[in-house]
Amino acid sequence: MLRFQNSGLLFLVLATAACQKSAHEQRDEAIAAQAEADETAREARVERDQKVSEANREATRETVEARREARQETLDAVEDEIEKTAGAQREANQETREAIEANQKSRIDVSKSVTERLGEIDEKYRELDRKAMQATSPLPADVRQNLDNVARESASLRSELKQMESSATGSVEQFRQRADQKLDELERTLDRVDDKI
């Protein structure tokens, strides 16, 4: 039994030594495992940092490219707007020039027409005035009054004509209509005077 007691003790000592060795080994293994885990974590962190940096660089490149494209599209849009605006302005300027030229031509035509008719009226007025002065028989009272009215209206119409010619505003057509009415009336008045002389 002693043998078993000593062997139990020996077994206990050996088991304790084995356990102590196992505890040291386990501690060393745990430290090694921790070191390996730390290294793996460090490598994972480095790899993550590289991926994040690369993603950031790629995003920056894409952002720069997107900004460049946006700038180019903006420039293209501005150039297109300038071109359309310039074209529209050229067209508007051309139409304005044509309208001004048409208005000037119309003013010239009206001026010529009114001046010509006024010349004819003045000539007939002078002829009738001469007849009235040379008349030997008494003339109706309204003959002299009508001749004076024709002279006054003719002078007034010439003044209006000069204003129309020098003014860029005002309707040429309205002036033409008024002038034609006045000229028609002056011609009728002179015809009535001619009948009475």
One Martini backbone bead per residue (centre of mass of N, CA, C, O) as a GRO file, in nm:
protein
  197
    1MET     BB    1   0.054   0.066  -0.016
    2LEU     BB    2   0.291   0.243  -0.027
    3ARG     BB    3   0.318   0.235  -0.312
    4PHE     BB    4   0.054   0.382  -0.368
    5GLN     BB    5   0.121   0.632  -0.210
    6ASN     BB    6   0.375   0.708  -0.362
    7SER     BB    7   0.238   0.701  -0.635
    8GLY     BB    8   0.028   0.916  -0.571
    9LEU     BB    9   0.233   1.132  -0.513
   10LEU     BB   10   0.374   1.116  -0.779
   11PHE     BB   11   0.126   1.169  -0.945
   12LEU     BB   12   0.072   1.441  -0.822
   13VAL     BB   13   0.337   1.570  -0.904
   14LEU     BB   14   0.312   1.514  -1.201
   15ALA     BB   15   0.040   1.651  -1.243
   16THR     BB   16   0.126   1.924  -1.145
   17ALA     BB   17   0.351   1.957  -1.350
   18ALA     BB   18   0.168   1.925  -1.592
   19CYS     BB   19  -0.015   2.160  -1.519
   20GLN     BB   20   0.205   2.372  -1.512
   21LYS     BB   21   0.288   2.332  -1.796
   22SER     BB   22   0.012   2.385  -1.913
   23ALA     BB   23  -0.020   2.674  -1.808
   24HIS     BB   24   0.226   2.786  -1.958
   25GLU     BB   25   0.136   2.699  -2.231
   26GLN     BB   26  -0.135   2.841  -2.227
   27ARG     BB   27  -0.023   3.123  -2.185
   28ASP     BB   28   0.152   3.120  -2.441
   29GLU     BB   29  -0.078   3.061  -2.633
   30ALA     BB   30  -0.245   3.309  -2.556
   31ILE     BB   31  -0.029   3.514  -2.636
   32ALA     BB   32  -0.003   3.417  -2.924
   33ALA     BB   33  -0.300   3.455  -2.996
   34GLN     BB   34  -0.305   3.755  -2.931
   35ALA     BB   35  -0.083   3.836  -3.130
   36GLU     BB   36  -0.233   3.727  -3.374
   37ALA     BB   37  -0.486   3.900  -3.338
   38ASP     BB   38  -0.339   4.172  -3.352
   39GLU     BB   39  -0.221   4.130  -3.633
   40THR     BB   40  -0.488   4.085  -3.778
   41ALA     BB   41  -0.610   4.359  -3.697
   42ARG     BB   42  -0.387   4.532  -3.823
   43GLU     BB   43  -0.422   4.423  -4.113
   44ALA     BB   44  -0.722   4.500  -4.132
   45ARG     BB   45  -0.677   4.803  -4.086
   46VAL     BB   46  -0.489   4.849  -4.323
   47GLU     BB   47  -0.683   4.744  -4.538
   48ARG     BB   48  -0.911   4.939  -4.474
   49ASP     BB   49  -0.749   5.201  -4.517
   50GLN     BB   50  -0.686   5.141  -4.814
   51LYS     BB   51  -0.979   5.121  -4.912
   52VAL     BB   52  -1.068   5.401  -4.818
   53SER     BB   53  -0.857   5.560  -4.973
   54GLU     BB   54  -0.936   5.457  -5.251
   55ALA     BB   55  -1.232   5.547  -5.236
   56ASN     BB   56  -1.165   5.846  -5.196
   57ARG     BB   57  -1.004   5.883  -5.455
   58GLU     BB   58  -1.233   5.798  -5.643
   59ALA     BB   59  -1.436   6.008  -5.546
   60THR     BB   60  -1.261   6.249  -5.620
   61ARG     BB   61  -1.240   6.188  -5.919
   62GLU     BB   62  -1.546   6.189  -5.970
   63THR     BB   63  -1.595   6.475  -5.867
   64VAL     BB   64  -1.407   6.620  -6.061
   65GLU     BB   65  -1.544   6.514  -6.315
   66ALA     BB   66  -1.827   6.620  -6.250
   67ARG     BB   67  -1.743   6.917  -6.237
   68ARG     BB   68  -1.629   6.937  -6.518
   69GLU     BB   69  -1.890   6.857  -6.663
   70ALA     BB   70  -2.064   7.081  -6.539
   71ARG     BB   71  -1.895   7.316  -6.648
   72GLN     BB   72  -1.925   7.240  -6.946
   73GLU     BB   73  -2.235   7.249  -6.954
   74THR     BB   74  -2.253   7.543  -6.869
   75LEU     BB   75  -2.091   7.660  -7.103
   76ASP     BB   76  -2.270   7.547  -7.324
   77ALA     BB   77  -2.529   7.689  -7.229
   78VAL     BB   78  -2.420   7.977  -7.250
   79GLU     BB   79  -2.344   7.967  -7.548
   80ASP     BB   80  -2.628   7.900  -7.645
   81GLU     BB   81  -2.762   8.150  -7.528
   82ILE     BB   82  -2.592   8.357  -7.677
   83GLU     BB   83  -2.662   8.262  -7.961
   84LYS     BB   84  -2.968   8.297  -7.939
   85THR     BB   85  -2.969   8.591  -7.849
   86ALA     BB   86  -2.811   8.703  -8.087
   87GLY     BB   87  -3.005   8.605  -8.304
   88ALA     BB   88  -3.254   8.751  -8.197
   89GLN     BB   89  -3.129   9.033  -8.205
   90ARG     BB   90  -3.068   9.043  -8.504
   91GLU     BB   91  -3.360   9.005  -8.590
   92ALA     BB   92  -3.472   9.250  -8.440
   93ASN     BB   93  -3.292   9.458  -8.578
   94GLN     BB   94  -3.388   9.401  -8.864
   95GLU     BB   95  -3.687   9.462  -8.811
   96THR     BB   96  -3.638   9.750  -8.717
   97ARG     BB   97  -3.507   9.855  -8.971
   98GLU     BB   98  -3.745   9.788  -9.156
   99ALA     BB   99  -3.951   9.963  -9.003
  100ILE     BB  100  -3.800  10.228  -9.033
  101GLU     BB  101  -3.785  10.227  -9.340
  102ALA     BB  102  -4.090  10.212  -9.384
  103ASN     BB  103  -4.155  10.469  -9.230
  104GLN     BB  104  -3.981  10.657  -9.398
  105LYS     BB  105  -4.115  10.597  -9.666
  106SER     BB  106  -4.394  10.681  -9.577
  107ARG     BB  107  -4.319  10.973  -9.509
  108ILE     BB  108  -4.220  11.047  -9.789
  109ASP     BB  109  -4.478  10.982  -9.942
  110VAL     BB  110  -4.664  11.170  -9.786
  111SER     BB  111  -4.505  11.428  -9.829
  112LYS     BB  112  -4.523  11.430 -10.135
  113SER     BB  113  -4.828  11.423 -10.162
  114VAL     BB  114  -4.896  11.674  -9.993
  115THR     BB  115  -4.712  11.874 -10.141
  116GLU     BB  116  -4.844  11.842 -10.417
  117ARG     BB  117  -5.133  11.923 -10.333
  118LEU     BB  118  -5.053  12.198 -10.217
  119GLY     BB  119  -4.947  12.312 -10.480
  120GLU     BB  120  -5.217  12.296 -10.633
  121ILE     BB  121  -5.375  12.471 -10.435
  122ASP     BB  122  -5.197  12.724 -10.452
  123GLU     BB  123  -5.237  12.768 -10.753
  124LYS     BB  124  -5.545  12.795 -10.742
  125TYR     BB  125  -5.551  13.025 -10.540
  126ARG     BB  126  -5.396  13.235 -10.709
  127GLU     BB  127  -5.591  13.235 -10.944
  128LEU     BB  128  -5.848  13.315 -10.778
  129ASP     BB  129  -5.732  13.572 -10.652
  130ARG     BB  130  -5.687  13.717 -10.919
  131LYS     BB  131  -5.980  13.706 -11.012
  132ALA     BB  132  -6.096  13.855 -10.767
  133MET     BB  133  -5.930  14.121 -10.818
  134GLN     BB  134  -6.035  14.146 -11.133
  135ALA     BB  135  -6.310  14.183 -11.068
  136THR     BB  136  -6.593  14.383 -11.164
  137SER     BB  137  -6.783  14.237 -11.009
  138PRO     BB  138  -6.947  14.158 -10.749
  139LEU     BB  139  -6.881  13.952 -10.481
  140PRO     BB  140  -6.930  13.734 -10.277
  141ALA     BB  141  -6.857  13.739  -9.942
  142ASP     BB  142  -6.733  13.437  -9.916
  143VAL     BB  143  -6.487  13.436 -10.103
  144ARG     BB  144  -6.272  13.579  -9.933
  145GLN     BB  145  -6.304  13.397  -9.686
  146ASN     BB  146  -6.232  13.128  -9.831
  147LEU     BB  147  -5.950  13.214  -9.923
  148ASP     BB  148  -5.839  13.268  -9.640
  149ASN     BB  149  -5.886  12.981  -9.531
  150VAL     BB  150  -5.706  12.835  -9.732
  151ALA     BB  151  -5.444  12.976  -9.652
  152ARG     BB  152  -5.447  12.891  -9.355
  153GLU     BB  153  -5.474  12.577  -9.392
  154SER     BB  154  -5.225  12.545  -9.564
  155ALA     BB  155  -5.020  12.649  -9.353
  156SER     BB  156  -5.096  12.445  -9.132
  157LEU     BB  157  -5.028  12.188  -9.296
  158ARG     BB  158  -4.729  12.255  -9.338
  159SER     BB  159  -4.658  12.249  -9.039
  160GLU     BB  160  -4.741  11.954  -8.987
  161LEU     BB  161  -4.551  11.833  -9.196
  162LYS     BB  162  -4.286  11.920  -9.059
  163GLN     BB  163  -4.337  11.765  -8.799
  164MET     BB  164  -4.359  11.484  -8.923
  165GLU     BB  165  -4.072  11.485  -9.056
  166SER     BB  166  -3.914  11.540  -8.767
  167SER     BB  167  -4.070  11.299  -8.651
  168ALA     BB  168  -4.055  10.965  -8.516
  169THR     BB  169  -4.327  11.004  -8.416
  170GLY     BB  170  -4.612  10.898  -8.499
  171SER     BB  171  -4.867  10.861  -8.722
  172VAL     BB  172  -4.870  10.850  -9.057
  173GLU     BB  173  -5.156  10.755  -9.119
  174GLN     BB  174  -5.307  10.971  -8.960
  175PHE     BB  175  -5.192  11.209  -9.110
  176ARG     BB  176  -5.287  11.130  -9.391
  177GLN     BB  177  -5.589  11.138  -9.328
  178ARG     BB  178  -5.605  11.432  -9.236
  179ALA     BB  179  -5.478  11.557  -9.488
  180ASP     BB  180  -5.684  11.450  -9.692
  181GLN     BB  181  -5.926  11.589  -9.569
  182LYS     BB  182  -5.819  11.879  -9.593
  183LEU     BB  183  -5.761  11.875  -9.896
  184ASP     BB  184  -6.044  11.811  -9.988
  185GLU     BB  185  -6.172  12.064  -9.863
  186LEU     BB  186  -6.000  12.271 -10.015
  187GLU     BB  187  -6.089  12.184 -10.299
  188ARG     BB  188  -6.392  12.236 -10.258
  189THR     BB  189  -6.368  12.535 -10.189
  190LEU     BB  190  -6.235  12.619 -10.456
  191ASP     BB  191  -6.468  12.521 -10.635
  192ARG     BB  192  -6.681  12.715 -10.516
  193VAL     BB  193  -6.530  12.974 -10.584
  194ASP     BB  194  -6.511  12.928 -10.889
  195ASP     BB  195  -6.824  12.932 -10.930
  196LYS     BB  196  -6.849  13.246 -10.821
  197ILE     BB  197  -6.647  13.396 -11.035
   0.00000   0.00000   0.00000
